[in-house]
Amino acid sequence: MEGKMQAVYFDTPGGPENLYVKKVPRPLPKEGEVLVQVHASALNRADLLQRRGMYAPPPGASHILGLEAAGIVVALGPGAVGPWKVGDQVMALLAGGGNAQYVAVPACQLIPIPHGMSDTDAAAIPEAWLTAFQLLHFVAKVQKGETVLIHAGASGVGTAAIQLCRLAGAVPLVTAGSSDKIEFAKKLGAAAGFNYKEEDFGKKCLAATNNVGADVILDCVGATHWEKNLESLNTDGRWVVYGLMGSGHINGDLLSKLLWKRGSLIGSLLRSRSSKYKAELVKAFTEQALPHFTPGGPIHLRPIVDSVYPLQKIADAHQRMEDNKNTGKIVLQVPVPKL
Ligand SMILES: NC(=O)c1ccc[n+]([C@@H]2O[C@H](COP(=O)([O-])OP(=O)(O)OC[C@H]3O[C@@H](n4cnc5c(N)ncnc54)[C@H](OP(=O)(O)O)[C@@H]3O)[C@@H](O)[C@H]2O)c1
């Protein structure tokens, strides 16, 4: 399987214009890994940080961008466990390397693509949905009937979290930066939405919960939202920080406000987790959520694709995410190599 492949590349950290597609060596599957021919991949906020030189991949991970991919299994490495065989249609959670024609991935980080789902829809699932599933179930341990305040409600992770809340019997509330995004989030299942640029979401969240507050906050914003987050939090609530788009520097009396609410402040990162943890997450998601992507049941989960770009247009795709224009996922269509 040795040879070359096309992959997204940058020589120096910087803006989207630094990105281009280059021929690089094709990876070889190591112990326990599977080689996937990638047909589609998708963008994540972490890619923008990595491109700017602010988010190094975890040790041992590919330095090529891309935390998720969909395609077919083309080779099994030594000792690759699981049900996989050459020709299987799969989606993959990656620590890197997805923006390329081939990626080597631990077998336990593969998920079967539901029958009839396109590669571009499947590529929109792994990172956003596994993150949302992890935050709700592994980290916040959300319970039926609880209220969850989801920031960036129209983001890749936010659109997944709204739907997974409904699947869990919880009530999602969202914030977003435009009325269009809020309307979209409501159509997906959000009980209410607040425009954080125009409204005091702390007061609005209290009003929407009979002055009780949210039991869980999924926070990818950080510093700029902290006071309103504490106002929004129910007594004994769980405030899960998993991104810092609004900075991590806080000046103020955060700890006393947290203490009086008996709140829990929890940080969560998926990419740096062990392969064992990711395997458990993938297994739980595959068993509990994946069946609901097939229409027919009372709750139908849908990957939300904002737009699809050819791999060659990677700079335009990054610019769209950097401009906060996307609702749901920005997907990359990867050219299938000619044999
Ligand atoms: N910890 C983890 O394991 C993990 C894993 C995956 C993703 N994440 C994090 O999850 C977040 C969402 O990722 P994604 O790929 O789904 O993002 P995305 O689809 O690109 O959406 C991000 C949205 O966040 C909003 N936003 C941007 N800057 C903001 C700010 N300063 N204050 C408030 N809102 C802001 C914008 O929407 P508006 O128009 O509504 O402002 C933007 O469109 C990111 O912070 C990412 O780093 C964390």
The ligand as an ORCA input file, in Angstrom:
! r2SCAN-3c Opt
* xyz 0 1
  N     -13.183     20.016     24.051
  C     -13.405     19.249     23.019
  O     -13.193     18.041     23.083
  C     -13.943     19.836     21.761
  C     -14.202     19.043     20.642
  C     -14.781     19.636     19.506
  C     -15.058     20.994     19.496
  N     -14.746     21.732     20.597
  C     -15.060     23.163     20.659
  O     -16.425     23.309     20.374
  C     -16.674     24.611     19.862
  C     -17.526     24.479     18.632
  O     -16.754     23.820     17.643
  P     -17.343     23.621     16.185
  O     -16.272     23.027     15.333
  O     -18.643     22.920     16.296
  O     -17.567     25.150     15.799
  P     -18.264     25.874     14.570
  O     -19.206     24.976     13.863
  O     -17.208     26.544     13.791
  O     -19.137     27.006     15.296
  C     -18.578     27.929     16.145
  C     -19.559     29.077     16.367
  O     -19.276     29.653     17.647
  C     -19.704     31.004     17.648
  N     -18.633     31.847     18.183
  C     -17.426     32.097     17.627
  N     -16.706     32.909     18.401
  C     -17.494     33.196     19.471
  C     -17.317     33.995     20.638
  N     -16.163     34.668     20.832
  N     -18.316     34.057     21.522
  C     -19.471     33.367     21.337
  N     -19.700     32.591     20.259
  C     -18.712     32.504     19.339
  C     -20.039     31.376     16.203
  O     -21.446     31.334     16.055
  P     -22.381     32.612     16.414
  O     -22.723     33.228     15.099
  O     -23.540     31.978     17.098
  O     -21.597     33.542     17.294
  C     -19.408     30.224     15.404
  O     -20.054     30.013     14.171
  C     -15.293     25.236     19.621
  O     -14.978     26.068     20.702
  C     -14.374     24.025     19.627
  O     -13.057     24.337     19.988
  C     -14.198     21.187     21.709
*
